[in-house]
């Protein structure tokens, strides 16, 4: 999966306005700025997330040099 597709997958977890903000960061080349936004949005809106989605965001954060960015969020079904 390419990075643009991965960012869009993170974005769809959020309400539309927050999702658009994340996609805008990616398209403007501001990936590092946008990296914390999925996490902040998930926490702010208390969006349940699967372990898989949490792991994917965590791996992406680590790859961009931001380990530990996605430490705690509400969990979805296990």
Secondary structure, 3 states (H helix, E strand, C coil): CCHHHHHHHHHCCCCHHHHHHHHHHHHCCCHHHHHHHHHHHHHHCCCCECHHHHHHHHHHHHHCCCCCCCCCCCECCC
